Amino acid sequence: MNIIIQQKCEEFINKVLEFFSEDETRIMEEIETNLKELTDNFILEMMRTYFELIDRKIVEDKVER
């Protein structure tokens, strides 16, 4: 589970770094908007991943019983 979550975190960090590494001057509103979107998507993806992993564990537990 930790590896999957770590990969999602690394993907998020890479997207943020990519956003700031572009040779372009950005206004504050653009930065806020883009980072909010990236962050919201990251949180949704983390929640989805977490609940999928929990669901798998529940299924595995039921199979073992």
All heavy atoms as TSV, in Angstrom:
chain	resi	resn	atom	element	x	y	z
A	1	MET	N	N	0.826	-1.194	0.000
A	1	MET	CA	C	0.000	0.000	0.000
A	1	MET	C	C	0.868	1.255	0.000
A	1	MET	O	O	0.585	2.202	-0.718
A	1	MET	CB	C	-0.944	-0.004	1.200
A	1	MET	CG	C	-1.826	1.219	1.241
A	1	MET	SD	S	-3.282	1.060	2.270
A	1	MET	CE	C	-2.773	1.878	3.742
A	2	ASN	N	N	1.912	1.254	0.800
A	2	ASN	CA	C	2.768	2.436	0.894
A	2	ASN	C	C	3.421	2.788	-0.441
A	2	ASN	O	O	3.601	3.962	-0.749
A	2	ASN	CB	C	3.846	2.236	1.960
A	2	ASN	CG	C	3.274	2.280	3.359
A	2	ASN	OD1	O	2.200	2.827	3.588
A	2	ASN	ND2	N	3.980	1.686	4.294
A	3	ILE	N	N	3.755	1.775	-1.221
A	3	ILE	CA	C	4.414	2.019	-2.505
A	3	ILE	C	C	3.457	2.736	-3.455
A	3	ILE	O	O	3.849	3.688	-4.141
A	3	ILE	CB	C	4.909	0.694	-3.120
A	3	ILE	CG1	C	6.062	0.142	-2.273
A	3	ILE	CG2	C	5.356	0.889	-4.561
A	3	ILE	CD1	C	6.525	-1.215	-2.657
A	4	ILE	N	N	2.219	2.319	-3.484
A	4	ILE	CA	C	1.238	2.948	-4.363
A	4	ILE	C	C	1.019	4.397	-3.959
A	4	ILE	O	O	1.011	5.302	-4.801
A	4	ILE	CB	C	-0.092	2.170	-4.334
A	4	ILE	CG1	C	0.109	0.790	-4.946
A	4	ILE	CG2	C	-1.175	2.933	-5.095
A	4	ILE	CD1	C	-1.061	-0.146	-4.764
A	5	ILE	N	N	0.882	4.640	-2.678
A	5	ILE	CA	C	0.674	6.005	-2.192
A	5	ILE	C	C	1.913	6.847	-2.459
A	5	ILE	O	O	1.801	8.007	-2.867
A	5	ILE	CB	C	0.291	5.994	-0.701
A	5	ILE	CG1	C	-1.052	5.305	-0.569
A	5	ILE	CG2	C	0.327	7.393	-0.119
A	5	ILE	CD1	C	-1.830	5.479	0.644
A	6	GLN	N	N	3.069	6.279	-2.271
A	6	GLN	CA	C	4.315	6.997	-2.556
A	6	GLN	C	C	4.387	7.377	-4.036
A	6	GLN	O	O	4.782	8.497	-4.377
A	6	GLN	CB	C	5.517	6.144	-2.177
A	6	GLN	CG	C	6.831	6.842	-2.423
A	6	GLN	CD	C	8.019	5.988	-2.035
A	6	GLN	OE1	O	7.876	4.888	-1.502
A	6	GLN	NE2	N	9.205	6.482	-2.301
A	7	GLN	N	N	3.989	6.476	-4.912
A	7	GLN	CA	C	4.003	6.771	-6.349
A	7	GLN	C	C	3.051	7.925	-6.681
A	7	GLN	O	O	3.381	8.795	-7.482
A	7	GLN	CB	C	3.613	5.530	-7.146
A	7	GLN	CG	C	4.673	4.472	-7.163
A	7	GLN	CD	C	4.199	3.182	-7.805
A	7	GLN	OE1	O	3.000	2.931	-7.926
A	7	GLN	NE2	N	5.143	2.344	-8.207
A	8	LYS	N	N	1.883	7.924	-6.059
A	8	LYS	CA	C	0.914	9.010	-6.289
A	8	LYS	C	C	1.492	10.341	-5.811
A	8	LYS	O	O	1.308	11.371	-6.466
A	8	LYS	CB	C	-0.408	8.726	-5.575
A	8	LYS	CG	C	-1.107	7.477	-6.012
A	8	LYS	CD	C	-1.572	7.594	-7.435
A	8	LYS	CE	C	-2.260	6.319	-7.863
A	8	LYS	NZ	N	-2.623	6.322	-9.262
A	9	CYS	N	N	2.177	10.330	-4.691
A	9	CYS	CA	C	2.804	11.554	-4.169
A	9	CYS	C	C	3.903	12.045	-5.110
A	9	CYS	O	O	4.008	13.245	-5.377
A	9	CYS	CB	C	3.372	11.306	-2.769
A	9	CYS	SG	S	2.122	11.063	-1.507
A	10	GLU	N	N	4.697	11.132	-5.602
A	10	GLU	CA	C	5.760	11.505	-6.538
A	10	GLU	C	C	5.185	12.087	-7.827
A	10	GLU	O	O	5.727	13.059	-8.363
A	10	GLU	CB	C	6.642	10.298	-6.835
A	10	GLU	CG	C	7.517	9.905	-5.668
A	10	GLU	CD	C	8.293	8.624	-5.899
A	10	GLU	OE1	O	8.164	8.005	-6.989
A	10	GLU	OE2	O	9.019	8.222	-4.978
A	11	GLU	N	N	4.097	11.509	-8.312
A	11	GLU	CA	C	3.444	12.044	-9.515
A	11	GLU	C	C	2.974	13.475	-9.272
A	11	GLU	O	O	3.143	14.347	-10.131
A	11	GLU	CB	C	2.256	11.171	-9.911
A	11	GLU	CG	C	2.633	9.830	-10.478
A	11	GLU	CD	C	1.428	8.924	-10.679
A	11	GLU	OE1	O	0.276	9.405	-10.612
A	11	GLU	OE2	O	1.640	7.718	-10.891
A	12	PHE	N	N	2.389	13.712	-8.115
A	12	PHE	CA	C	1.912	15.048	-7.772
A	12	PHE	C	C	3.078	16.038	-7.706
A	12	PHE	O	O	3.016	17.130	-8.282
A	12	PHE	CB	C	1.168	15.014	-6.439
A	12	PHE	CG	C	0.816	16.366	-5.911
A	12	PHE	CD1	C	-0.145	17.149	-6.523
A	12	PHE	CD2	C	1.452	16.867	-4.786
A	12	PHE	CE1	C	-0.466	18.411	-6.032
A	12	PHE	CE2	C	1.135	18.113	-4.288
A	12	PHE	CZ	C	0.172	18.890	-4.912
A	13	ILE	N	N	4.129	15.659	-7.034
A	13	ILE	CA	C	5.304	16.528	-6.911
A	13	ILE	C	C	5.871	16.843	-8.293
A	13	ILE	O	O	6.209	17.984	-8.594
A	13	ILE	CB	C	6.367	15.881	-6.012
A	13	ILE	CG1	C	5.865	15.862	-4.561
A	13	ILE	CG2	C	7.703	16.618	-6.110
A	13	ILE	CD1	C	6.678	15.007	-3.618
A	14	ASN	N	N	5.941	15.841	-9.147
A	14	ASN	CA	C	6.459	16.056	-10.508
A	14	ASN	C	C	5.583	17.022	-11.298
A	14	ASN	O	O	6.094	17.862	-12.038
A	14	ASN	CB	C	6.591	14.729	-11.245
A	14	ASN	CG	C	7.749	13.911	-10.743
A	14	ASN	OD1	O	8.712	14.437	-10.188
A	14	ASN	ND2	N	7.644	12.608	-10.900
A	15	LYS	N	N	4.284	16.928	-11.129
A	15	LYS	CA	C	3.375	17.849	-11.824
A	15	LYS	C	C	3.571	19.282	-11.332
A	15	LYS	O	O	3.577	20.219	-12.135
A	15	LYS	CB	C	1.927	17.418	-11.630
A	15	LYS	CG	C	1.565	16.183	-12.419
A	15	LYS	CD	C	0.133	15.768	-12.148
A	15	LYS	CE	C	-0.185	14.468	-12.866
A	15	LYS	NZ	N	-1.559	14.028	-12.590
A	16	VAL	N	N	3.738	19.449	-10.030
A	16	VAL	CA	C	3.959	20.793	-9.481
A	16	VAL	C	C	5.301	21.341	-9.968
A	16	VAL	O	O	5.392	22.500	-10.391
A	16	VAL	CB	C	3.896	20.779	-7.933
A	16	VAL	CG1	C	4.336	22.114	-7.356
A	16	VAL	CG2	C	2.481	20.438	-7.464
A	17	LEU	N	N	6.327	20.523	-9.935
A	17	LEU	CA	C	7.641	20.953	-10.416
A	17	LEU	C	C	7.605	21.305	-11.894
A	17	LEU	O	O	8.201	22.291	-12.321
A	17	LEU	CB	C	8.680	19.864	-10.158
A	17	LEU	CG	C	9.064	19.635	-8.702
A	17	LEU	CD1	C	9.974	18.418	-8.582
A	17	LEU	CD2	C	9.702	20.864	-8.111
A	18	GLU	N	N	6.889	20.514	-12.659
A	18	GLU	CA	C	6.752	20.786	-14.082
A	18	GLU	C	C	6.041	22.118	-14.315
A	18	GLU	O	O	6.440	22.905	-15.170
A	18	GLU	CB	C	5.960	19.655	-14.738
A	18	GLU	CG	C	5.785	19.795	-16.229
A	18	GLU	CD	C	4.980	18.645	-16.796
A	18	GLU	OE1	O	5.307	17.484	-16.481
A	18	GLU	OE2	O	4.021	18.918	-17.543
A	19	PHE	N	N	5.022	22.371	-13.533
A	19	PHE	CA	C	4.280	23.628	-13.655
A	19	PHE	C	C	5.195	24.820	-13.419
A	19	PHE	O	O	5.178	25.796	-14.167
A	19	PHE	CB	C	3.116	23.645	-12.659
A	19	PHE	CG	C	2.397	24.953	-12.585
A	19	PHE	CD1	C	1.518	25.333	-13.578
A	19	PHE	CD2	C	2.596	25.806	-11.507
A	19	PHE	CE1	C	0.846	26.551	-13.508
A	19	PHE	CE2	C	1.931	27.016	-11.433
A	19	PHE	CZ	C	1.058	27.391	-12.436
A	20	PHE	N	N	6.026	24.748	-12.396
A	20	PHE	CA	C	6.900	25.867	-12.075
A	20	PHE	C	C	8.161	25.922	-12.935
A	20	PHE	O	O	8.813	26.953	-12.993
A	20	PHE	CB	C	7.283	25.850	-10.591
A	20	PHE	CG	C	6.202	26.376	-9.704
A	20	PHE	CD1	C	5.545	25.542	-8.813
A	20	PHE	CD2	C	5.819	27.707	-9.764
A	20	PHE	CE1	C	4.537	26.035	-7.991
A	20	PHE	CE2	C	4.815	28.208	-8.954
A	20	PHE	CZ	C	4.171	27.362	-8.070
A	21	SER	N	N	8.497	24.833	-13.569
A	21	SER	CA	C	9.731	24.829	-14.367
A	21	SER	C	C	9.528	25.393	-15.763
A	21	SER	O	O	10.492	25.639	-16.476
A	21	SER	CB	C	10.296	23.414	-14.449
A	21	SER	OG	O	9.449	22.588	-15.209
A	22	GLU	N	N	8.291	25.565	-16.171
A	22	GLU	CA	C	8.034	26.140	-17.485
A	22	GLU	C	C	8.551	27.578	-17.515
A	22	GLU	O	O	8.385	28.334	-16.564
A	22	GLU	CB	C	6.536	26.091	-17.797
A	22	GLU	CG	C	6.001	24.679	-17.930
A	22	GLU	CD	C	4.490	24.630	-18.085
A	22	GLU	OE1	O	3.829	25.686	-18.074
A	22	GLU	OE2	O	3.973	23.517	-18.194
A	23	ASP	N	N	9.183	27.934	-18.610
A	23	ASP	CA	C	9.765	29.278	-18.757
A	23	ASP	C	C	8.681	30.284	-19.110
A	23	ASP	O	O	8.592	30.757	-20.240
A	23	ASP	CB	C	10.859	29.272	-19.835
A	23	ASP	CG	C	12.067	28.488	-19.402
A	23	ASP	OD1	O	12.251	28.318	-18.190
A	23	ASP	OD2	O	12.823	28.048	-20.282
A	24	GLU	N	N	7.922	30.604	-18.133
A	24	GLU	CA	C	6.783	31.486	-18.363
A	24	GLU	C	C	6.501	32.243	-17.060
A	24	GLU	O	O	6.503	31.667	-15.982
A	24	GLU	CB	C	5.582	30.607	-18.734
A	24	GLU	CG	C	4.349	31.336	-19.109
A	24	GLU	CD	C	3.264	30.349	-19.535
A	24	GLU	OE1	O	3.573	29.312	-20.146
A	24	GLU	OE2	O	2.107	30.642	-19.228
A	25	THR	N	N	6.292	33.525	-17.180
A	25	THR	CA	C	5.925	34.308	-16.008
A	25	THR	C	C	4.424	34.184	-15.812
A	25	THR	O	O	3.648	34.375	-16.753
A	25	THR	CB	C	6.297	35.788	-16.203
A	25	THR	OG1	O	7.694	35.863	-16.499
A	25	THR	CG2	C	5.994	36.591	-14.964
A	26	ARG	N	N	4.044	33.865	-14.610
A	26	ARG	CA	C	2.632	33.624	-14.329
A	26	ARG	C	C	2.104	34.663	-13.348
A	26	ARG	O	O	2.824	35.131	-12.476
A	26	ARG	CB	C	2.438	32.238	-13.742
A	26	ARG	CG	C	2.931	31.139	-14.652
A	26	ARG	CD	C	2.742	29.796	-13.991
A	26	ARG	NE	N	3.344	28.741	-14.750
A	26	ARG	CZ	C	2.761	28.127	-15.765
A	26	ARG	NH1	N	1.574	28.480	-16.162
A	26	ARG	NH2	N	3.377	27.148	-16.396
A	27	ILE	N	N	0.841	34.952	-13.498
A	27	ILE	CA	C	0.216	35.855	-12.537
A	27	ILE	C	C	-0.310	35.023	-11.365
A	27	ILE	O	O	-0.491	33.805	-11.482
A	27	ILE	CB	C	-0.927	36.670	-13.192
A	27	ILE	CG1	C	-2.005	35.739	-13.747
A	27	ILE	CG2	C	-0.387	37.591	-14.276
A	27	ILE	CD1	C	-3.246	36.455	-14.241
A	28	MET	N	N	-0.543	35.691	-10.259
A	28	MET	CA	C	-0.948	35.001	-9.037
A	28	MET	C	C	-2.224	34.174	-9.239
A	28	MET	O	O	-2.334	33.047	-8.773
A	28	MET	CB	C	-1.149	36.011	-7.912
A	28	MET	CG	C	-1.505	35.370	-6.605
A	28	MET	SD	S	-0.193	34.312	-6.014
A	28	MET	CE	C	0.578	35.406	-4.872
A	29	GLU	N	N	-3.172	34.735	-9.940
A	29	GLU	CA	C	-4.443	34.029	-10.164
A	29	GLU	C	C	-4.225	32.717	-10.925
A	29	GLU	O	O	-4.820	31.690	-10.595
A	29	GLU	CB	C	-5.411	34.926	-10.936
A	29	GLU	CG	C	-6.762	34.277	-11.184
A	29	GLU	CD	C	-7.699	35.160	-11.985
A	29	GLU	OE1	O	-7.330	36.292	-12.343
A	29	GLU	OE2	O	-8.803	34.683	-12.264
A	30	GLU	N	N	-3.367	32.756	-11.904
A	30	GLU	CA	C	-3.073	31.551	-12.680
A	30	GLU	C	C	-2.394	30.493	-11.810
A	30	GLU	O	O	-2.720	29.302	-11.893
A	30	GLU	CB	C	-2.171	31.916	-13.863
A	30	GLU	CG	C	-1.843	30.758	-14.761
A	30	GLU	CD	C	-0.913	31.137	-15.884
A	30	GLU	OE1	O	-0.369	32.260	-15.900
A	30	GLU	OE2	O	-0.722	30.287	-16.765
A	31	ILE	N	N	-1.470	30.938	-10.984
A	31	ILE	CA	C	-0.787	30.008	-10.080
A	31	ILE	C	C	-1.789	29.380	-9.124
A	31	ILE	O	O	-1.816	28.160	-8.940
A	31	ILE	CB	C	0.335	30.733	-9.305
A	31	ILE	CG1	C	1.439	31.153	-10.265
A	31	ILE	CG2	C	0.893	29.842	-8.192
A	31	ILE	CD1	C	2.468	32.072	-9.657
A	32	GLU	N	N	-2.616	30.209	-8.510
A	32	GLU	CA	C	-3.619	29.696	-7.574
A	32	GLU	C	C	-4.564	28.712	-8.235
A	32	GLU	O	O	-4.846	27.642	-7.698
A	32	GLU	CB	C	-4.424	30.845	-6.975
A	32	GLU	CG	C	-3.673	31.680	-5.981
A	32	GLU	CD	C	-4.507	32.851	-5.463
A	32	GLU	OE1	O	-5.702	32.948	-5.800
A	32	GLU	OE2	O	-3.966	33.658	-4.710
A	33	THR	N	N	-5.051	29.078	-9.405
A	33	THR	CA	C	-6.007	28.230	-10.116
A	33	THR	C	C	-5.387	26.889	-10.492
A	33	THR	O	O	-5.979	25.831	-10.236
A	33	THR	CB	C	-6.521	28.939	-11.386
A	33	THR	OG1	O	-7.112	30.179	-11.010
A	33	THR	CG2	C	-7.535	28.090	-12.118
A	34	ASN	N	N	-4.207	26.929	-11.069
A	34	ASN	CA	C	-3.561	25.685	-11.502
A	34	ASN	C	C	-3.148	24.808	-10.326
A	34	ASN	O	O	-3.327	23.588	-10.369
A	34	ASN	CB	C	-2.357	25.990	-12.385
A	34	ASN	CG	C	-2.766	26.457	-13.759
A	34	ASN	OD1	O	-3.792	26.039	-14.287
A	34	ASN	ND2	N	-1.983	27.333	-14.347
A	35	LEU	N	N	-2.606	25.416	-9.299
A	35	LEU	CA	C	-2.205	24.617	-8.142
A	35	LEU	C	C	-3.412	24.051	-7.397
A	35	LEU	O	O	-3.358	22.941	-6.884
A	35	LEU	CB	C	-1.329	25.440	-7.198
A	35	LEU	CG	C	0.071	25.758	-7.718
A	35	LEU	CD1	C	0.840	26.546	-6.682
A	35	LEU	CD2	C	0.821	24.493	-8.109
A	36	LYS	N	N	-4.474	24.800	-7.351
A	36	LYS	CA	C	-5.696	24.289	-6.711
A	36	LYS	C	C	-6.216	23.078	-7.473
A	36	LYS	O	O	-6.591	22.064	-6.876
A	36	LYS	CB	C	-6.771	25.362	-6.627
A	36	LYS	CG	C	-8.042	24.855	-5.948
A	36	LYS	CD	C	-9.060	25.923	-5.787
A	36	LYS	CE	C	-10.318	25.487	-5.089
A	36	LYS	NZ	N	-10.621	24.116	-4.934
A	37	GLU	N	N	-6.220	23.178	-8.787
A	37	GLU	CA	C	-6.678	22.050	-9.600
A	37	GLU	C	C	-5.779	20.832	-9.399
A	37	GLU	O	O	-6.266	19.711	-9.214
A	37	GLU	CB	C	-6.701	22.451	-11.071
A	37	GLU	CG	C	-7.220	21.364	-11.977
A	37	GLU	CD	C	-7.247	21.775	-13.432
A	37	GLU	OE1	O	-7.260	22.979	-13.728
A	37	GLU	OE2	O	-7.262	20.865	-14.276
A	38	LEU	N	N	-4.471	21.048	-9.430
A	38	LEU	CA	C	-3.539	19.942	-9.195
A	38	LEU	C	C	-3.747	19.325	-7.818
A	38	LEU	O	O	-3.767	18.100	-7.672
A	38	LEU	CB	C	-2.093	20.431	-9.315
A	38	LEU	CG	C	-1.539	20.672	-10.707
A	38	LEU	CD1	C	-0.156	21.309	-10.628
A	38	LEU	CD2	C	-1.496	19.387	-11.497
A	39	THR	N	N	-3.905	20.173	-6.830
A	39	THR	CA	C	-4.075	19.699	-5.463
A	39	THR	C	C	-5.395	18.962	-5.278
A	39	THR	O	O	-5.441	17.893	-4.659
A	39	THR	CB	C	-3.989	20.875	-4.476
A	39	THR	OG1	O	-2.743	21.548	-4.672
A	39	THR	CG2	C	-4.082	20.402	-3.042
A	40	ASP	N	N	-6.461	19.523	-5.812
A	40	ASP	CA	C	-7.767	18.856	-5.717
A	40	ASP	C	C	-7.737	17.488	-6.385
A	40	ASP	O	O	-8.245	16.502	-5.836
A	40	ASP	CB	C	-8.863	19.717	-6.343
A	40	ASP	CG	C	-9.214	20.940	-5.518
A	40	ASP	OD1	O	-8.773	21.036	-4.352
A	40	ASP	OD2	O	-9.924	21.816	-6.044
A	41	ASN	N	N	-7.133	17.423	-7.559
A	41	ASN	CA	C	-7.014	16.138	-8.260
A	41	ASN	C	C	-6.166	15.146	-7.474
A	41	ASN	O	O	-6.475	13.955	-7.422
A	41	ASN	CB	C	-6.433	16.334	-9.656
A	41	ASN	CG	C	-7.412	17.010	-10.593
A	41	ASN	OD1	O	-8.621	16.957	-10.400
A	41	ASN	ND2	N	-6.885	17.663	-11.603
A	42	PHE	N	N	-5.112	15.649	-6.866
A	42	PHE	CA	C	-4.250	14.790	-6.049
A	42	PHE	C	C	-5.023	14.220	-4.863
A	42	PHE	O	O	-4.961	13.012	-4.589
A	42	PHE	CB	C	-3.037	15.585	-5.567
A	42	PHE	CG	C	-2.219	14.876	-4.538
A	42	PHE	CD1	C	-1.477	13.750	-4.864
A	42	PHE	CD2	C	-2.188	15.329	-3.236
A	42	PHE	CE1	C	-0.718	13.095	-3.906
A	42	PHE	CE2	C	-1.439	14.687	-2.276
A	42	PHE	CZ	C	-0.702	13.564	-2.611
A	43	ILE	N	N	-5.762	15.062	-4.187
A	43	ILE	CA	C	-6.531	14.607	-3.024
A	43	ILE	C	C	-7.576	13.570	-3.449
A	43	ILE	O	O	-7.736	12.529	-2.789
A	43	ILE	CB	C	-7.190	15.803	-2.307
A	43	ILE	CG1	C	-6.114	16.651	-1.640
A	43	ILE	CG2	C	-8.218	15.323	-1.278
A	43	ILE	CD1	C	-6.602	17.994	-1.141
A	44	LEU	N	N	-8.265	13.832	-4.534
A	44	LEU	CA	C	-9.245	12.858	-5.021
A	44	LEU	C	C	-8.584	11.524	-5.377
A	44	LEU	O	O	-9.107	10.456	-5.048
A	44	LEU	CB	C	-9.970	13.416	-6.250
A	44	LEU	CG	C	-10.990	14.504	-5.975
A	44	LEU	CD1	C	-11.492	15.096	-7.299
A	44	LEU	CD2	C	-12.152	13.983	-5.164
A	45	GLU	N	N	-7.451	11.600	-6.031
A	45	GLU	CA	C	-6.735	10.383	-6.412
A	45	GLU	C	C	-6.249	9.622	-5.175
A	45	GLU	O	O	-6.317	8.393	-5.135
A	45	GLU	CB	C	-5.558	10.733	-7.327
A	45	GLU	CG	C	-4.835	9.546	-7.879
A	45	GLU	CD	C	-5.686	8.683	-8.791
A	45	GLU	OE1	O	-6.582	9.216	-9.459
A	45	GLU	OE2	O	-5.455	7.458	-8.818
A	46	MET	N	N	-5.774	10.341	-4.188
A	46	MET	CA	C	-5.319	9.687	-2.953
A	46	MET	C	C	-6.482	9.008	-2.238
A	46	MET	O	O	-6.360	7.879	-1.761
A	46	MET	CB	C	-4.652	10.704	-2.024
A	46	MET	CG	C	-3.312	11.180	-2.504
A	46	MET	SD	S	-2.105	9.857	-2.660
A	46	MET	CE	C	-1.761	9.575	-0.950
A	47	MET	N	N	-7.605	9.691	-2.157
A	47	MET	CA	C	-8.781	9.101	-1.511
A	47	MET	C	C	-9.256	7.870	-2.283
A	47	MET	O	O	-9.557	6.832	-1.683
A	47	MET	CB	C	-9.902	10.134	-1.420
A	47	MET	CG	C	-9.610	11.227	-0.424
A	47	MET	SD	S	-10.854	12.528	-0.409
A	47	MET	CE	C	-12.324	11.628	0.014
A	48	ARG	N	N	-9.309	7.979	-3.598
A	48	ARG	CA	C	-9.734	6.857	-4.431
A	48	ARG	C	C	-8.798	5.673	-4.230
A	48	ARG	O	O	-9.244	4.539	-4.024
A	48	ARG	CB	C	-9.748	7.289	-5.893
A	48	ARG	CG	C	-10.269	6.236	-6.838
A	48	ARG	CD	C	-10.289	6.700	-8.291
A	48	ARG	NE	N	-11.094	7.903	-8.448
A	48	ARG	CZ	C	-10.630	9.068	-8.901
A	48	ARG	NH1	N	-9.368	9.192	-9.246
A	48	ARG	NH2	N	-11.423	10.102	-9.026
A	49	THR	N	N	-7.523	5.930	-4.268
A	49	THR	CA	C	-6.530	4.867	-4.097
A	49	THR	C	C	-6.646	4.232	-2.717
A	49	THR	O	O	-6.646	3.001	-2.589
A	49	THR	CB	C	-5.107	5.439	-4.290
A	49	THR	OG1	O	-5.017	6.006	-5.591
A	49	THR	CG2	C	-4.050	4.367	-4.107
A	50	TYR	N	N	-6.775	5.054	-1.704
A	50	TYR	CA	C	-6.884	4.551	-0.335
A	50	TYR	C	C	-8.114	3.651	-0.184
A	50	TYR	O	O	-8.029	2.547	0.349
A	50	TYR	CB	C	-6.949	5.724	0.641
A	50	TYR	CG	C	-7.092	5.296	2.069
A	50	TYR	CD1	C	-6.005	4.776	2.764
A	50	TYR	CD2	C	-8.322	5.381	2.724
A	50	TYR	CE1	C	-6.132	4.363	4.083
A	50	TYR	CE2	C	-8.451	4.983	4.036
A	50	TYR	CZ	C	-7.366	4.473	4.705
A	50	TYR	OH	O	-7.504	4.061	6.000
A	51	PHE	N	N	-9.248	4.108	-0.677
A	51	PHE	CA	C	-10.465	3.313	-0.530
A	51	PHE	C	C	-10.435	2.048	-1.386
A	51	PHE	O	O	-10.976	1.013	-0.985
A	51	PHE	CB	C	-11.707	4.155	-0.820
A	51	PHE	CG	C	-11.991	5.153	0.271
A	51	PHE	CD1	C	-12.047	6.502	-0.001
A	51	PHE	CD2	C	-12.170	4.745	1.587
A	51	PHE	CE1	C	-12.288	7.431	1.008
A	51	PHE	CE2	C	-12.419	5.647	2.596
A	51	PHE	CZ	C	-12.481	7.001	2.313
A	52	GLU	N	N	-9.791	2.100	-2.524
A	52	GLU	CA	C	-9.631	0.889	-3.330
A	52	GLU	C	C	-8.777	-0.136	-2.586
A	52	GLU	O	O	-9.092	-1.331	-2.584
A	52	GLU	CB	C	-8.993	1.215	-4.676
A	52	GLU	CG	C	-9.924	1.880	-5.652
A	52	GLU	CD	C	-9.238	2.319	-6.938
A	52	GLU	OE1	O	-8.024	2.084	-7.111
A	52	GLU	OE2	O	-9.937	2.918	-7.779
A	53	LEU	N	N	-7.719	0.336	-1.963
A	53	LEU	CA	C	-6.863	-0.566	-1.198
A	53	LEU	C	C	-7.599	-1.155	0.004
A	53	LEU	O	O	-7.468	-2.344	0.303
A	53	LEU	CB	C	-5.599	0.162	-0.754
A	53	LEU	CG	C	-4.635	0.547	-1.880
A	53	LEU	CD1	C	-3.549	1.478	-1.359
A	53	LEU	CD2	C	-4.031	-0.678	-2.519
A	54	ILE	N	N	-8.379	-0.321	0.663
A	54	ILE	CA	C	-9.168	-0.803	1.801
A	54	ILE	C	C	-10.187	-1.837	1.318
A	54	ILE	O	O	-10.379	-2.884	1.961
A	54	ILE	CB	C	-9.893	0.378	2.500
A	54	ILE	CG1	C	-8.899	1.320	3.159
A	54	ILE	CG2	C	-10.907	-0.140	3.509
A	54	ILE	CD1	C	-8.074	0.708	4.265
A	55	ASP	N	N	-10.845	-1.572	0.209
A	55	ASP	CA	C	-11.808	-2.525	-0.354
A	55	ASP	C	C	-11.140	-3.863	-0.651
A	55	ASP	O	O	-11.703	-4.926	-0.374
A	55	ASP	CB	C	-12.445	-1.966	-1.633
A	55	ASP	CG	C	-13.489	-0.906	-1.356
A	55	ASP	OD1	O	-13.914	-0.771	-0.182
A	55	ASP	OD2	O	-13.884	-0.191	-2.299
A	56	ARG	N	N	-9.946	-3.827	-1.227
A	56	ARG	CA	C	-9.212	-5.067	-1.514
A	56	ARG	C	C	-8.939	-5.850	-0.240
A	56	ARG	O	O	-9.074	-7.070	-0.209
A	56	ARG	CB	C	-7.897	-4.766	-2.216
A	56	ARG	CG	C	-8.030	-4.442	-3.662
A	56	ARG	CD	C	-6.668	-4.347	-4.315
A	56	ARG	NE	N	-6.733	-3.407	-5.431
A	56	ARG	CZ	C	-5.712	-2.781	-5.920
A	56	ARG	NH1	N	-4.509	-2.968	-5.416
A	56	ARG	NH2	N	-5.856	-1.959	-6.930
A	57	LYS	N	N	-8.519	-5.128	0.788
A	57	LYS	CA	C	-8.219	-5.802	2.054
A	57	LYS	C	C	-9.471	-6.430	2.653
A	57	LYS	O	O	-9.410	-7.521	3.217
A	57	LYS	CB	C	-7.579	-4.835	3.036
A	57	LYS	CG	C	-6.171	-4.469	2.638
A	57	LYS	CD	C	-5.464	-3.791	3.777
A	57	LYS	CE	C	-4.085	-3.421	3.343
A	57	LYS	NZ	N	-3.091	-4.319	3.889
A	58	ILE	N	N	-10.593	-5.752	2.531
A	58	ILE	CA	C	-11.857	-6.302	3.037
A	58	ILE	C	C	-12.210	-7.575	2.275
A	58	ILE	O	O	-12.583	-8.586	2.879
A	58	ILE	CB	C	-12.989	-5.253	2.932
A	58	ILE	CG1	C	-12.760	-4.131	3.941
A	58	ILE	CG2	C	-14.349	-5.919	3.145
A	58	ILE	CD1	C	-13.687	-2.935	3.786
A	59	VAL	N	N	-12.078	-7.544	0.963
A	59	VAL	CA	C	-12.372	-8.725	0.144
A	59	VAL	C	C	-11.429	-9.864	0.519
A	59	VAL	O	O	-11.862	-11.009	0.686
A	59	VAL	CB	C	-12.272	-8.383	-1.364
A	59	VAL	CG1	C	-12.293	-9.645	-2.205
A	59	VAL	CG2	C	-13.384	-7.435	-1.765
A	60	GLU	N	N	-10.145	-9.568	0.651
A	60	GLU	CA	C	-9.171	-10.596	1.030
A	60	GLU	C	C	-9.510	-11.190	2.390
A	60	GLU	O	O	-9.416	-12.405	2.584
A	60	GLU	CB	C	-7.760	-10.011	1.057
A	60	GLU	CG	C	-7.199	-9.689	-0.303
A	60	GLU	CD	C	-5.879	-8.945	-0.225
A	60	GLU	OE1	O	-5.357	-8.684	0.892
A	60	GLU	OE2	O	-5.356	-8.562	-1.303
A	61	ASP	N	N	-9.906	-10.351	3.310
A	61	ASP	CA	C	-10.279	-10.818	4.650
A	61	ASP	C	C	-11.502	-11.733	4.586
A	61	ASP	O	O	-11.560	-12.761	5.266
A	61	ASP	CB	C	-10.531	-9.622	5.563
A	61	ASP	CG	C	-10.746	-10.039	7.000
A	61	ASP	OD1	O	-9.859	-10.738	7.561
A	61	ASP	OD2	O	-11.797	-9.658	7.561
A	62	LYS	N	N	-12.471	-11.367	3.778
A	62	LYS	CA	C	-13.669	-12.188	3.638
A	62	LYS	C	C	-13.340	-13.538	3.022
A	62	LYS	O	O	-13.925	-14.569	3.402
A	62	LYS	CB	C	-14.720	-11.463	2.796
A	62	LYS	CG	C	-15.414	-10.347	3.521
A	62	LYS	CD	C	-16.462	-9.712	2.639
A	62	LYS	CE	C	-17.187	-8.603	3.378
A	62	LYS	NZ	N	-18.206	-7.940	2.545
A	63	VAL	N	N	-12.435	-13.546	2.048
A	63	VAL	CA	C	-12.041	-14.798	1.394
A	63	VAL	C	C	-11.346	-15.719	2.404
A	63	VAL	O	O	-11.557	-16.936	2.393
A	63	VAL	CB	C	-11.129	-14.504	0.179
A	63	VAL	CG1	C	-10.463	-15.770	-0.333
A	63	VAL	CG2	C	-11.916	-13.810	-0.924
A	64	GLU	N	N	-10.539	-15.143	3.273
A	64	GLU	CA	C	-9.810	-15.945	4.270
A	64	GLU	C	C	-10.742	-16.567	5.302
A	64	GLU	O	O	-10.414	-17.582	5.884
A	64	GLU	CB	C	-8.754	-15.078	4.955
A	64	GLU	CG	C	-7.603	-14.713	4.060
A	64	GLU	CD	C	-6.604	-13.802	4.756
A	64	GLU	OE1	O	-6.782	-13.473	5.929
A	64	GLU	OE2	O	-5.627	-13.417	4.078
A	65	ARG	N	N	-11.874	-15.953	5.511
A	65	ARG	CA	C	-12.807	-16.469	6.524
A	65	ARG	C	C	-13.525	-17.617	5.956
A	65	ARG	O	O	-13.961	-18.450	5.760
A	65	ARG	CB	C	-13.797	-15.403	6.950
A	65	ARG	CG	C	-13.101	-14.340	7.733
A	65	ARG	CD	C	-14.098	-13.321	8.161
A	65	ARG	NE	N	-13.407	-12.254	8.859
A	65	ARG	CZ	C	-13.998	-11.253	9.435
A	65	ARG	NH1	N	-15.298	-11.157	9.431
A	65	ARG	NH2	N	-13.321	-10.314	10.041
